[in-house]
Amino acid sequence: MNNYNPLESLGIQMSQVSKYESAIDDDVAYFFVQLKATQRACPHCGSEGSKIKEYKLKTIKGPRSQGLRTLVECRLPRYSCEACGRTYTHSLEAAEKGLSKGLVESIISDFYGTLTFTEIARRHDVSTTTVINTFDSKAPNLRQPIGRCLCIDEYSNTRKSSEKYSCILVDFETRKIVDILRSRTTPYLDEYFSRQPKRSLESIEFVITDMYDGYISLAKRFMRNAIIAIDPFHWMEYLTSAVQEVRRAVMDGQESLEDSSWMGKHWRCLTCAPETLPDKPMTLRNGMTVGWADRVRRFARQDEDLFYAYTLIQDFYMTCRKWNKAERRYDWVTYEKASSVIPFYTNQMLKSGIPQLESCGRTWAHYQEYIVNSFITYDGRRLSNGPVEGINSRVKTLKKLYCGYRNKKRFSERIIMIVNGRKDKK
């Protein structure tokens, strides 16, 4: 055992031990210990001079060492107080419910990973119930306080859940979870935020959300000093979906379109920015060489509505953002310029006479103020729900790994530990 001493994890010094033996059997290291009677003061009445009544055997599991399980058979003195007549057992502060302090710390460290409770139990040779109880009683609360910039989103629950969605709150600056709420319904959200400190809510400067009106009305009621912004992905998705709907309608209505089979396979190219398309040209069957952007444009020209939709989205890309090759990211226009650009393209969609674009235009017009606010830069970054979307992706992975938690509160606590407990790379 290379002088391994399990008593250190129990807070026991060798000077407190009257008998000590050890043995190894298969993959288990046994330690037999008898403690000296050093706790003569009665914890009930405080009188000194309690006598030893008997010895009580307590088995304590310790952390694995060098591939071996550790079991400590500890004989603890049981005292009898002559003053009050009550009895008590020698206390081991570092051993709770048969687990050493080192083992508890090792179990807690595994909560920050993606192992299931059952897998953690097998790893430490304890029951799953013991692991769950340790999580409920010992796992630290890693919730973040509400910061100045709050992201609000949701993720879908399992089919057995009474609520379809859970609401998740994330700090935009730290990318940490503030809290996970079991429902996104208005009554529940009102009840939750009414319990939050008024000063904390009034200190919020920005709220980033999707196009769910419940979140927007919530922010107006409780975060009155905050500027509301809609995540760029959500409002941009309305435009890309509208253009793709135009394409599908055209392809379904016209069978004689040239290159329709290729476009059916590469339909995403229609709503991609030109700089994201492959640079290498392609050779057609007739021997002609053509670039990806030219081939997409040639297909779109076959229908007036489709070409209008295609030109609109490509022109929007060119106006609102530029690709920064050095830093490999997009540089978007300023908030001031967006204040005129967004109304312009909204109007272009509304007067297009194309039902799909008109529908998108009405949606943009309804949320126009919040769409423009998404061009505001905060802490060097454009406002978006990127931090919470990344967390939602991890939540989906965890749901698959765990095959659903019966206790939704425990699942939420585990997500917070995994996300907030990670060490960010510097």
Secondary structure by P-SEA (a helix, b strand, c coil): ccccccccccccccccccbbbbbbcccbbbbbbbbccccccccccccccccccbbbbbbbbbcccccbbbbbbcbbbbbbbcccccccccccccccccccaaaaaaaaaaccccccaaaaaaaacccaaaaaaaaaccccccccccccbbbbbcccccccccccbbbbbbcccccccccccccccaaaaaaaaaaccaaaaaaccbbbbcccaaaaaaaaaccccbbbbccaaaaaaaaaaaaaaaaaaaaaacccccaaaaaaaacccccccccccccbbbbccccccccaaaaaaaaaaccaaaaaaaaaaaaaaaacccccccccbbbbbcccccaaaaaaaaaaaaacccaaaaaaaaaaaaaaaaaaacccccccccccaaaaaaaaaaaaaaaaaacccccaaaaaaaaaaaaaaccccc
